[in-house]
Amino acid sequence: MGAKDKFDNKAEELAGQAKEKLGKATGDEKTENEGKADQTKSNLKDAGEKVKDAFRD
């Protein structure tokens, strides 16, 4: 996996965590759920990149 992909996935995950915490703090379930979705999407992309790397080796 390229360094840029790792960075982008981590940035998206951290943004999702921040959004989730903001939603919890403000009682906004929509924002909280969006943050969880962003984290899940980031984790799925990361897993896909790892699978690609496994087949390259």
Predicted model as a PDB file, atoms N, CA, C, CB and O in Angstrom, pLDDT in the B-factor column:
MODEL        1                                                                  
ATOM      1  N   MET A   1       0.856  -1.161   0.000  1.00 60.00           N  
ATOM      2  CA  MET A   1       0.000   0.000   0.000  1.00 60.00           C  
ATOM      3  C   MET A   1       0.900   1.219   0.000  1.00 60.00           C  
ATOM      4  CB  MET A   1      -0.973   0.000   1.217  1.00 60.00           C  
ATOM      5  O   MET A   1       1.885   1.278   0.735  1.00 60.00           O  
ATOM      6  N   GLY A   2       0.564   2.168  -0.809  1.00 76.00           N  
ATOM      7  CA  GLY A   2       1.355   3.382  -0.890  1.00 76.00           C  
ATOM      8  C   GLY A   2       1.204   4.247   0.349  1.00 76.00           C  
ATOM      9  O   GLY A   2       0.201   4.186   1.059  1.00 76.00           O  
ATOM     10  N   ALA A   3       2.212   5.041   0.584  1.00 82.00           N  
ATOM     11  CA  ALA A   3       2.194   5.917   1.755  1.00 82.00           C  
ATOM     12  C   ALA A   3       1.038   6.910   1.681  1.00 82.00           C  
ATOM     13  CB  ALA A   3       3.525   6.668   1.880  1.00 82.00           C  
ATOM     14  O   ALA A   3       0.433   7.240   2.701  1.00 82.00           O  
ATOM     15  N   LYS A   4       0.731   7.387   0.472  1.00 86.00           N  
ATOM     16  CA  LYS A   4      -0.367   8.344   0.326  1.00 86.00           C  
ATOM     17  C   LYS A   4      -1.697   7.684   0.689  1.00 86.00           C  
ATOM     18  CB  LYS A   4      -0.418   8.899  -1.118  1.00 86.00           C  
ATOM     19  O   LYS A   4      -2.534   8.297   1.351  1.00 86.00           O  
ATOM     20  N   ASP A   5      -1.893   6.435   0.256  1.00 84.00           N  
ATOM     21  CA  ASP A   5      -3.122   5.720   0.591  1.00 84.00           C  
ATOM     22  C   ASP A   5      -3.252   5.525   2.094  1.00 84.00           C  
ATOM     23  CB  ASP A   5      -3.163   4.368  -0.117  1.00 84.00           C  
ATOM     24  O   ASP A   5      -4.327   5.718   2.661  1.00 84.00           O  
ATOM     25  N   LYS A   6      -2.157   5.143   2.735  1.00 86.00           N  
ATOM     26  CA  LYS A   6      -2.170   4.965   4.195  1.00 86.00           C  
ATOM     27  C   LYS A   6      -2.530   6.271   4.884  1.00 86.00           C  
ATOM     28  CB  LYS A   6      -0.799   4.459   4.698  1.00 86.00           C  
ATOM     29  O   LYS A   6      -3.355   6.302   5.797  1.00 86.00           O  
ATOM     30  N   PHE A   7      -1.901   7.346   4.433  1.00 90.00           N  
ATOM     31  CA  PHE A   7      -2.154   8.660   5.028  1.00 90.00           C  
ATOM     32  C   PHE A   7      -3.611   9.065   4.840  1.00 90.00           C  
ATOM     33  CB  PHE A   7      -1.225   9.720   4.413  1.00 90.00           C  
ATOM     34  O   PHE A   7      -4.265   9.509   5.783  1.00 90.00           O  
ATOM     35  N   ASP A   8      -4.118   8.911   3.613  1.00 90.00           N  
ATOM     36  CA  ASP A   8      -5.506   9.287   3.331  1.00 90.00           C  
ATOM     37  C   ASP A   8      -6.499   8.475   4.167  1.00 90.00           C  
ATOM     38  CB  ASP A   8      -5.807   9.102   1.844  1.00 90.00           C  
ATOM     39  O   ASP A   8      -7.465   9.019   4.702  1.00 90.00           O  
ATOM     40  N   ASN A   9      -6.248   7.170   4.270  1.00 90.00           N  
ATOM     41  CA  ASN A   9      -7.142   6.320   5.066  1.00 90.00           C  
ATOM     42  C   ASN A   9      -7.107   6.705   6.536  1.00 90.00           C  
ATOM     43  CB  ASN A   9      -6.762   4.848   4.906  1.00 90.00           C  
ATOM     44  O   ASN A   9      -8.149   6.757   7.189  1.00 90.00           O  
ATOM     45  N   LYS A  10      -5.919   6.974   7.061  1.00 92.00           N  
ATOM     46  CA  LYS A  10      -5.793   7.353   8.473  1.00 92.00           C  
ATOM     47  C   LYS A  10      -6.461   8.703   8.723  1.00 92.00           C  
ATOM     48  CB  LYS A  10      -4.303   7.407   8.894  1.00 92.00           C  
ATOM     49  O   LYS A  10      -7.130   8.890   9.739  1.00 92.00           O  
ATOM     50  N   ALA A  11      -6.280   9.641   7.796  1.00 93.00           N  
ATOM     51  CA  ALA A  11      -6.898  10.960   7.938  1.00 93.00           C  
ATOM     52  C   ALA A  11      -8.423  10.842   7.946  1.00 93.00           C  
ATOM     53  CB  ALA A  11      -6.441  11.896   6.801  1.00 93.00           C  
ATOM     54  O   ALA A  11      -9.102  11.509   8.726  1.00 93.00           O  
ATOM     55  N   GLU A  12      -8.948   9.987   7.067  1.00 94.00           N  
ATOM     56  CA  GLU A  12     -10.397   9.790   7.020  1.00 94.00           C  
ATOM     57  C   GLU A  12     -10.899   9.133   8.310  1.00 94.00           C  
ATOM     58  CB  GLU A  12     -10.781   8.932   5.799  1.00 94.00           C  
ATOM     59  O   GLU A  12     -11.960   9.486   8.825  1.00 94.00           O  
ATOM     60  N   GLU A  13     -10.130   8.182   8.816  1.00 94.00           N  
ATOM     61  CA  GLU A  13     -10.512   7.517  10.064  1.00 94.00           C  
ATOM     62  C   GLU A  13     -10.533   8.511  11.227  1.00 94.00           C  
ATOM     63  CB  GLU A  13      -9.544   6.358  10.374  1.00 94.00           C  
ATOM     64  O   GLU A  13     -11.471   8.523  12.023  1.00 94.00           O  
ATOM     65  N   LEU A  14      -9.495   9.341  11.318  1.00 95.00           N  
ATOM     66  CA  LEU A  14      -9.428  10.321  12.407  1.00 95.00           C  
ATOM     67  C   LEU A  14     -10.540  11.360  12.292  1.00 95.00           C  
ATOM     68  CB  LEU A  14      -8.065  11.018  12.412  1.00 95.00           C  
ATOM     69  O   LEU A  14     -11.108  11.780  13.300  1.00 95.00           O  
ATOM     70  N   ALA A  15     -10.847  11.769  11.076  1.00 96.00           N  
ATOM     71  CA  ALA A  15     -11.947  12.719  10.874  1.00 96.00           C  
ATOM     72  C   ALA A  15     -13.269  12.082  11.306  1.00 96.00           C  
ATOM     73  CB  ALA A  15     -12.021  13.171   9.385  1.00 96.00           C  
ATOM     74  O   ALA A  15     -14.119  12.743  11.904  1.00 96.00           O  
ATOM     75  N   GLY A  16     -13.431  10.805  11.002  1.00 96.00           N  
ATOM     76  CA  GLY A  16     -14.642  10.091  11.422  1.00 96.00           C  
ATOM     77  C   GLY A  16     -14.752  10.000  12.924  1.00 96.00           C  
ATOM     78  O   GLY A  16     -15.838  10.153  13.485  1.00 96.00           O  
ATOM     79  N   GLN A  17     -13.620   9.749  13.587  1.00 97.00           N  
ATOM     80  CA  GLN A  17     -13.627   9.679  15.051  1.00 97.00           C  
ATOM     81  C   GLN A  17     -14.007  11.031  15.647  1.00 97.00           C  
ATOM     82  CB  GLN A  17     -12.248   9.230  15.583  1.00 97.00           C  
ATOM     83  O   GLN A  17     -14.775  11.102  16.606  1.00 97.00           O  
ATOM     84  N   ALA A  18     -13.466  12.096  15.074  1.00 97.00           N  
ATOM     85  CA  ALA A  18     -13.779  13.439  15.568  1.00 97.00           C  
ATOM     86  C   ALA A  18     -15.262  13.746  15.365  1.00 97.00           C  
ATOM     87  CB  ALA A  18     -12.908  14.501  14.853  1.00 97.00           C  
ATOM     88  O   ALA A  18     -15.920  14.300  16.245  1.00 97.00           O  
ATOM     89  N   LYS A  19     -15.773  13.380  14.199  1.00 97.00           N  
ATOM     90  CA  LYS A  19     -17.189  13.632  13.896  1.00 97.00           C  
ATOM     91  C   LYS A  19     -18.089  12.839  14.844  1.00 97.00           C  
ATOM     92  CB  LYS A  19     -17.507  13.263  12.425  1.00 97.00           C  
ATOM     93  O   LYS A  19     -19.105  13.347  15.317  1.00 97.00           O  
ATOM     94  N   GLU A  20     -17.706  11.590  15.115  1.00 97.00           N  
ATOM     95  CA  GLU A  20     -18.486  10.760  16.037  1.00 97.00           C  
ATOM     96  C   GLU A  20     -18.500  11.380  17.433  1.00 97.00           C  
ATOM     97  CB  GLU A  20     -17.913   9.327  16.095  1.00 97.00           C  
ATOM     98  O   GLU A  20     -19.553  11.454  18.066  1.00 97.00           O  
ATOM     99  N   LYS A  21     -17.347  11.822  17.912  1.00 97.00           N  
ATOM    100  CA  LYS A  21     -17.266  12.428  19.255  1.00 97.00           C  
ATOM    101  C   LYS A  21     -18.054  13.723  19.317  1.00 97.00           C  
ATOM    102  CB  LYS A  21     -15.802  12.692  19.645  1.00 97.00           C  
ATOM    103  O   LYS A  21     -18.714  14.005  20.317  1.00 97.00           O  
ATOM    104  N   LEU A  22     -17.990  14.514  18.250  1.00 97.00           N  
ATOM    105  CA  LEU A  22     -18.758  15.755  18.207  1.00 97.00           C  
ATOM    106  C   LEU A  22     -20.252  15.444  18.283  1.00 97.00           C  
ATOM    107  CB  LEU A  22     -18.434  16.555  16.922  1.00 97.00           C  
ATOM    108  O   LEU A  22     -20.996  16.104  19.008  1.00 97.00           O  
ATOM    109  N   GLY A  23     -20.676  14.443  17.535  1.00 97.00           N  
ATOM    110  CA  GLY A  23     -22.087  14.049  17.565  1.00 97.00           C  
ATOM    111  C   GLY A  23     -22.529  13.594  18.942  1.00 97.00           C  
ATOM    112  O   GLY A  23     -23.621  13.936  19.394  1.00 97.00           O  
ATOM    113  N   LYS A  24     -21.674  12.818  19.615  1.00 97.00           N  
ATOM    114  CA  LYS A  24     -22.003  12.373  20.973  1.00 97.00           C  
ATOM    115  C   LYS A  24     -22.086  13.558  21.926  1.00 97.00           C  
ATOM    116  CB  LYS A  24     -20.961  11.362  21.478  1.00 97.00           C  
ATOM    117  O   LYS A  24     -22.994  13.639  22.752  1.00 97.00           O  
ATOM    118  N   ALA A  25     -21.130  14.475  21.805  1.00 97.00           N  
ATOM    119  CA  ALA A  25     -21.077  15.622  22.714  1.00 97.00           C  
ATOM    120  C   ALA A  25     -22.280  16.546  22.541  1.00 97.00           C  
ATOM    121  CB  ALA A  25     -19.791  16.407  22.492  1.00 97.00           C  
ATOM    122  O   ALA A  25     -22.758  17.139  23.508  1.00 97.00           O  
ATOM    123  N   THR A  26     -22.763  16.666  21.313  1.00 97.00           N  
ATOM    124  CA  THR A  26     -23.871  17.578  21.051  1.00 97.00           C  
ATOM    125  C   THR A  26     -25.227  16.884  21.034  1.00 97.00           C  
ATOM    126  CB  THR A  26     -23.650  18.276  19.743  1.00 97.00           C  
ATOM    127  O   THR A  26     -26.268  17.532  20.926  1.00 97.00           O  
ATOM    128  N   GLY A  27     -25.202  15.551  21.141  1.00 97.00           N  
ATOM    129  CA  GLY A  27     -26.454  14.803  21.109  1.00 97.00           C  
ATOM    130  C   GLY A  27     -27.019  14.667  19.703  1.00 97.00           C  
ATOM    131  O   GLY A  27     -28.203  14.372  19.539  1.00 97.00           O  
ATOM    132  N   ASP A  28     -26.190  14.876  18.691  1.00 97.00           N  
ATOM    133  CA  ASP A  28     -26.617  14.803  17.295  1.00 97.00           C  
ATOM    134  C   ASP A  28     -26.315  13.407  16.750  1.00 97.00           C  
ATOM    135  CB  ASP A  28     -25.911  15.898  16.437  1.00 97.00           C  
ATOM    136  O   ASP A  28     -25.184  13.108  16.366  1.00 97.00           O  
ATOM    137  N   GLU A  29     -27.335  12.565  16.724  1.00 97.00           N  
ATOM    138  CA  GLU A  29     -27.147  11.179  16.290  1.00 97.00           C  
ATOM    139  C   GLU A  29     -26.731  11.091  14.829  1.00 97.00           C  
ATOM    140  CB  GLU A  29     -28.422  10.385  16.507  1.00 97.00           C  
ATOM    141  O   GLU A  29     -25.967  10.199  14.461  1.00 97.00           O  
ATOM    142  N   LYS A  30     -27.215  11.992  13.995  1.00 97.00           N  
ATOM    143  CA  LYS A  30     -26.873  11.966  12.575  1.00 97.00           C  
ATOM    144  C   LYS A  30     -25.368  12.156  12.388  1.00 97.00           C  
ATOM    145  CB  LYS A  30     -27.652  13.057  11.810  1.00 97.00           C  
ATOM    146  O   LYS A  30     -24.734  11.407  11.644  1.00 97.00           O  
ATOM    147  N   THR A  31     -24.801  13.148  13.056  1.00 97.00           N  
ATOM    148  CA  THR A  31     -23.368  13.404  12.958  1.00 97.00           C  
ATOM    149  C   THR A  31     -22.576  12.239  13.532  1.00 97.00           C  
ATOM    150  CB  THR A  31     -23.002  14.703  13.682  1.00 97.00           C  
ATOM    151  O   THR A  31     -21.562  11.829  12.968  1.00 97.00           O  
ATOM    152  N   GLU A  32     -23.039  11.717  14.641  1.00 97.00           N  
ATOM    153  CA  GLU A  32     -22.368  10.567  15.268  1.00 97.00           C  
ATOM    154  C   GLU A  32     -22.341   9.370  14.310  1.00 97.00           C  
ATOM    155  CB  GLU A  32     -23.082  10.175  16.592  1.00 97.00           C  
ATOM    156  O   GLU A  32     -21.308   8.719  14.151  1.00 97.00           O  
ATOM    157  N   ASN A  33     -23.470   9.091  13.682  1.00 97.00           N  
ATOM    158  CA  ASN A  33     -23.553   7.976  12.747  1.00 97.00           C  
ATOM    159  C   ASN A  33     -22.716   8.214  11.495  1.00 97.00           C  
ATOM    160  CB  ASN A  33     -24.995   7.729  12.360  1.00 97.00           C  
ATOM    161  O   ASN A  33     -22.129   7.277  10.955  1.00 97.00           O  
ATOM    162  N   GLU A  34     -22.659   9.459  11.033  1.00 97.00           N  
ATOM    163  CA  GLU A  34     -21.807   9.780   9.883  1.00 97.00           C  
ATOM    164  C   GLU A  34     -20.340   9.523  10.223  1.00 97.00           C  
ATOM    165  CB  GLU A  34     -22.007  11.254   9.448  1.00 97.00           C  
ATOM    166  O   GLU A  34     -19.583   9.022   9.392  1.00 97.00           O  
ATOM    167  N   GLY A  35     -19.951   9.863  11.430  1.00 97.00           N  
ATOM    168  CA  GLY A  35     -18.583   9.615  11.868  1.00 97.00           C  
ATOM    169  C   GLY A  35     -18.266   8.134  11.904  1.00 97.00           C  
ATOM    170  O   GLY A  35     -17.184   7.715  11.494  1.00 97.00           O  
ATOM    171  N   LYS A  36     -19.202   7.343  12.392  1.00 97.00           N  
ATOM    172  CA  LYS A  36     -19.007   5.888  12.415  1.00 97.00           C  
ATOM    173  C   LYS A  36     -18.907   5.338  10.990  1.00 97.00           C  
ATOM    174  CB  LYS A  36     -20.166   5.195  13.177  1.00 97.00           C  
ATOM    175  O   LYS A  36     -18.095   4.455  10.716  1.00 97.00           O  
ATOM    176  N   ALA A  37     -19.727   5.860  10.098  1.00 97.00           N  
ATOM    177  CA  ALA A  37     -19.704   5.414   8.702  1.00 97.00           C  
ATOM    178  C   ALA A  37     -18.379   5.775   8.045  1.00 97.00           C  
ATOM    179  CB  ALA A  37     -20.872   6.035   7.915  1.00 97.00           C  
ATOM    180  O   ALA A  37     -17.819   4.975   7.295  1.00 97.00           O  
ATOM    181  N   ASP A  38     -17.876   6.967   8.321  1.00 95.00           N  
ATOM    182  CA  ASP A  38     -16.582   7.380   7.761  1.00 95.00           C  
ATOM    183  C   ASP A  38     -15.466   6.447   8.231  1.00 95.00           C  
ATOM    184  CB  ASP A  38     -16.259   8.838   8.160  1.00 95.00           C  
ATOM    185  O   ASP A  38     -14.584   6.083   7.453  1.00 95.00           O  
ATOM    186  N   GLN A  39     -15.511   6.071   9.485  1.00 96.00           N  
ATOM    187  CA  GLN A  39     -14.499   5.159  10.028  1.00 96.00           C  
ATOM    188  C   GLN A  39     -14.592   3.787   9.371  1.00 96.00           C  
ATOM    189  CB  GLN A  39     -14.656   5.024  11.550  1.00 96.00           C  
ATOM    190  O   GLN A  39     -13.574   3.184   9.033  1.00 96.00           O  
ATOM    191  N   THR A  40     -15.801   3.305   9.194  1.00 96.00           N  
ATOM    192  CA  THR A  40     -15.998   2.001   8.568  1.00 96.00           C  
ATOM    193  C   THR A  40     -15.501   2.019   7.130  1.00 96.00           C  
ATOM    194  CB  THR A  40     -17.477   1.597   8.614  1.00 96.00           C  
ATOM    195  O   THR A  40     -14.843   1.082   6.680  1.00 96.00           O  
ATOM    196  N   LYS A  41     -15.819   3.086   6.417  1.00 95.00           N  
ATOM    197  CA  LYS A  41     -15.378   3.213   5.034  1.00 95.00           C  
ATOM    198  C   LYS A  41     -13.856   3.225   4.953  1.00 95.00           C  
ATOM    199  CB  LYS A  41     -15.954   4.483   4.401  1.00 95.00           C  
ATOM    200  O   LYS A  41     -13.274   2.588   4.075  1.00 95.00           O  
ATOM    201  N   SER A  42     -13.222   3.937   5.851  1.00 94.00           N  
ATOM    202  CA  SER A  42     -11.765   4.000   5.892  1.00 94.00           C  
ATOM    203  C   SER A  42     -11.169   2.625   6.179  1.00 94.00           C  
ATOM    204  CB  SER A  42     -11.303   5.008   6.948  1.00 94.00           C  
ATOM    205  O   SER A  42     -10.197   2.220   5.541  1.00 94.00           O  
ATOM    206  N   ASN A  43     -11.745   1.917   7.130  1.00 93.00           N  
ATOM    207  CA  ASN A  43     -11.256   0.581   7.474  1.00 93.00           C  
ATOM    208  C   ASN A  43     -11.417  -0.399   6.312  1.00 93.00           C  
ATOM    209  CB  ASN A  43     -11.993   0.052   8.702  1.00 93.00           C  
ATOM    210  O   ASN A  43     -10.553  -1.248   6.093  1.00 93.00           O  
ATOM    211  N   LEU A  44     -12.509  -0.288   5.574  1.00 93.00           N  
ATOM    212  CA  LEU A  44     -12.716  -1.163   4.420  1.00 93.00           C  
ATOM    213  C   LEU A  44     -11.706  -0.874   3.316  1.00 93.00           C  
ATOM    214  CB  LEU A  44     -14.137  -1.003   3.882  1.00 93.00           C  
ATOM    215  O   LEU A  44     -11.182  -1.794   2.688  1.00 93.00           O  
ATOM    216  N   LYS A  45     -11.436   0.407   3.084  1.00 91.00           N  
ATOM    217  CA  LYS A  45     -10.435   0.763   2.073  1.00 91.00           C  
ATOM    218  C   LYS A  45      -9.065   0.243   2.478  1.00 91.00           C  
ATOM    219  CB  LYS A  45     -10.386   2.289   1.868  1.00 91.00           C  
ATOM    220  O   LYS A  45      -8.314  -0.268   1.647  1.00 91.00           O  
ATOM    221  N   ASP A  46      -8.748   0.375   3.747  1.00 90.00           N  
ATOM    222  CA  ASP A  46      -7.465  -0.102   4.255  1.00 90.00           C  
ATOM    223  C   ASP A  46      -7.349  -1.622   4.084  1.00 90.00           C  
ATOM    224  CB  ASP A  46      -7.297   0.287   5.740  1.00 90.00           C  
ATOM    225  O   ASP A  46      -6.297  -2.128   3.691  1.00 90.00           O  
ATOM    226  N   ALA A  47      -8.419  -2.332   4.377  1.00 90.00           N  
ATOM    227  CA  ALA A  47      -8.411  -3.790   4.216  1.00 90.00           C  
ATOM    228  C   ALA A  47      -8.247  -4.170   2.748  1.00 90.00           C  
ATOM    229  CB  ALA A  47      -9.706  -4.404   4.780  1.00 90.00           C  
ATOM    230  O   ALA A  47      -7.529  -5.117   2.426  1.00 90.00           O  
ATOM    231  N   GLY A  48      -8.905  -3.440   1.866  1.00 88.00           N  
ATOM    232  CA  GLY A  48      -8.764  -3.698   0.431  1.00 88.00           C  
ATOM    233  C   GLY A  48      -7.339  -3.494  -0.042  1.00 88.00           C  
ATOM    234  O   GLY A  48      -6.833  -4.272  -0.851  1.00 88.00           O  
ATOM    235  N   GLU A  49      -6.692  -2.457   0.456  1.00 86.00           N  
ATOM    236  CA  GLU A  49      -5.300  -2.200   0.092  1.00 86.00           C  
ATOM    237  C   GLU A  49      -4.390  -3.316   0.598  1.00 86.00           C  
ATOM    238  CB  GLU A  49      -4.841  -0.847   0.654  1.00 86.00           C  
ATOM    239  O   GLU A  49      -3.440  -3.707  -0.081  1.00 86.00           O  
ATOM    240  N   LYS A  50      -4.681  -3.819   1.779  1.00 87.00           N  
ATOM    241  CA  LYS A  50      -3.873  -4.915   2.330  1.00 87.00           C  
ATOM    242  C   LYS A  50      -4.028  -6.185   1.502  1.00 87.00           C  
ATOM    243  CB  LYS A  50      -4.267  -5.192   3.788  1.00 87.00           C  
ATOM    244  O   LYS A  50      -3.062  -6.925   1.318  1.00 87.00           O  
ATOM    245  N   VAL A  51      -5.229  -6.442   1.003  1.00 89.00           N  
ATOM    246  CA  VAL A  51      -5.450  -7.605   0.149  1.00 89.00           C  
ATOM    247  C   VAL A  51      -4.655  -7.449  -1.143  1.00 89.00           C  
ATOM    248  CB  VAL A  51      -6.959  -7.788  -0.155  1.00 89.00           C  
ATOM    249  O   VAL A  51      -4.018  -8.397  -1.601  1.00 89.00           O  
ATOM    250  N   LYS A  52      -4.691  -6.257  -1.728  1.00 85.00           N  
ATOM    251  CA  LYS A  52      -3.911  -6.005  -2.941  1.00 85.00           C  
ATOM    252  C   LYS A  52      -2.430  -6.251  -2.688  1.00 85.00           C  
ATOM    253  CB  LYS A  52      -4.132  -4.567  -3.438  1.00 85.00           C  
ATOM    254  O   LYS A  52      -1.749  -6.878  -3.499  1.00 85.00           O  
ATOM    255  N   ASP A  53      -1.940  -5.756  -1.564  1.00 83.00           N  
ATOM    256  CA  ASP A  53      -0.527  -5.939  -1.217  1.00 83.00           C  
ATOM    257  C   ASP A  53      -0.179  -7.410  -1.064  1.00 83.00           C  
ATOM    258  CB  ASP A  53      -0.193  -5.192   0.073  1.00 83.00           C  
ATOM    259  O   ASP A  53       0.901  -7.840  -1.468  1.00 83.00           O  
ATOM    260  N   ALA A  54      -1.086  -8.181  -0.486  1.00 84.00           N  
ATOM    261  CA  ALA A  54      -0.825  -9.603  -0.277  1.00 84.00           C  
ATOM    262  C   ALA A  54      -0.675 -10.331  -1.614  1.00 84.00           C  
ATOM    263  CB  ALA A  54      -1.954 -10.239   0.550  1.00 84.00           C  
ATOM    264  O   ALA A  54       0.133 -11.253  -1.724  1.00 84.00           O  
ATOM    265  N   PHE A  55      -1.435  -9.933  -2.620  1.00 87.00           N  
ATOM    266  CA  PHE A  55      -1.342 -10.592  -3.918  1.00 87.00           C  
ATOM    267  C   PHE A  55      -0.145 -10.103  -4.728  1.00 87.00           C  
ATOM    268  CB  PHE A  55      -2.618 -10.370  -4.704  1.00 87.00           C  
ATOM    269  O   PHE A  55       0.307 -10.797  -5.639  1.00 87.00           O  
ATOM    270  N   ARG A  56       0.368  -8.929  -4.411  1.00 81.00           N  
ATOM    271  CA  ARG A  56       1.560  -8.422  -5.101  1.00 81.00           C  
ATOM    272  C   ARG A  56       2.807  -9.181  -4.672  1.00 81.00           C  
ATOM    273  CB  ARG A  56       1.741  -6.925  -4.829  1.00 81.00           C  
ATOM    274  O   ARG A  56       3.733  -9.370  -5.461  1.00 81.00           O  
ATOM    275  N   ASP A  57       2.822  -9.614  -3.418  1.00 66.00           N  
ATOM    276  CA  ASP A  57       4.017 -10.291  -2.893  1.00 66.00           C  
ATOM    277  C   ASP A  57       4.107 -11.690  -3.303  1.00 66.00           C  
ATOM    278  CB  ASP A  57       4.059 -10.232  -1.434  1.00 66.00           C  
ATOM    279  O   ASP A  57       5.058 -12.381  -2.937  1.00 66.00           O  
TER     280      ASP A  57                                                      
ENDMDL                                                                          
END                                                                             
